[in-house]
Amino acid sequence: MHSSYRLRPQRRLLGALALAGSAFGLLLHLQPAQAQTEAWPGKPIKVIVNFPAGGAADQIARAVTVPLQTALGKPVVVENRGGAGGNIGGEAVAKSPADGYTLLMSSGGMVSVNPHLYPKMPFDPAKDLVPVAAAARVLVFLEVRPTLPVNTIQEFMQYLKAPPGKLSFGTPGNGSSPHLAAEMLKAQANVFAVHVPYRGAAPAMQDLLGGQVDFMFDPGIGLSHVKAGKLKLLAVGSAKRSPLFPDVPTLDEVGLKGFDADTWFGFYAPAGTPPEVVARLNREINKVLATPAVKERITALGGVPAPMSPADFHARAAIDSTRFGALIKARNITGD
């Protein structure tokens, strides 16, 4: 028998062994990544809030993360990194490892509004972040200092018109949802008031309470002061009345047709975060939003819990980008 013929079975055996070795090597290569995903979370998770402590984003984040850490079995730590309209905290998360251990809690404005405000952002929120879960639809409430001589939204609108510029309003900063709400009001009612931007909703609210500014579109942190009689609530900047204050009219009802300054707050992760981790976080956060304690906390802020899929959250941001982008361009609004 020819010697080459005798070697064929050996060659076939060697080839099979080589193929098996390659497959085994590939399996060993894949196992750590798979194990990492399956074992997630294996350490504490950090949630960066890109606005100062005391604001709506901060309060919602803390309301959600307490039960979330019980569900995940690991600590979930909140860290505030405010500034630049949310860009500082957003950049920190966008440039973090995409391993599911660093998340962002933000108003939707950082994704849908900031690209219209800042020509040169240090990151691209549409590409560098992925939506994880919406948390709440946040309404804004038109509140005035108690010494302002008005008691209804109609009286306020008349008082605002004459003379122009005699009133001032506070906001958490340029391009924030309260600022955009005030610009909507000014544009639709053809009035003027002086804008006083702050670094967060909490300091703006303190100056409203102290009478340093005359009115504010409040993202919900001042409603306890309304109930205590320290502020006057005149209207809601939403398409619908607030369940918390069913007798308070919307601005649409008093003539500013189509007025809707609602925004969606929620959680984001660095782009490239494993889809399995995003899906797990989405499921757990949606469950947390359905619990009575969290629903009560968000409702107390005047918001509405808004569980939805990452895809629906992304679609909502795209809609907001279109409508707020048009306002920003028309009013020539720029970032801080």
Number of C-alpha atoms within 10 A of each C-alpha: 5 6 7 8 9 10 11 11 11 11 11 11 12 12 12 12 12 12 12 12 12 12 12 12 12 11 11 11 11 11 12 11 12 10 10 12 18 12 10 16 17 13 12 15 19 18 24 25 30 28 29 21 18 15 21 27 25 20 16 25 23 20 19 22 21 16 20 21 16 11 14 17 13 15 16 23 16 20 20 18 18 19 17 21 26 24 24 19 24 33 20 17 27 26 14 15 14 17 18 22 21 23 27 29 31 28 28 29 22 25 23 24 26 27 19 24 21 17 10 9 15 12 17 15 22 16 11 17 25 24 25 30 29 29 30 25 19 29 27 27 28 21 24 27 22 20 11 15 11 17 13 14 20 15 12 16 15 12 16 19 16 12 12 13 13 13 18 17 23 28 31 27 24 22 27 24 26 28 24 22 27 25 21 21 20 15 15 14 14 10 17 20 20 14 19 17 19 16 18 23 29 20 18 24 26 14 18 25 19 13 15 16 22 22 29 30 29 33 26 20 20 26 22 13 14 16 11 10 11 18 21 22 28 20 25 28 29 22 17 17 19 22 12 14 13 10 10 17 20 25 25 18 15 12 12 16 12 13 20 20 25 22 24 22 26 25 26 27 29 28 20 15 19 15 13 13 19 20 15 14 19 22 16 17 24 21 14 23 25 14 12 9 14 20 19 17 18 24 18 15 22 25 28 22 23 21 22 18 17 20 12 14 23 20 12 16 20 16 12 20 21 13 14 22 19 13 18 19 12 10 14 9 18 14 16 13
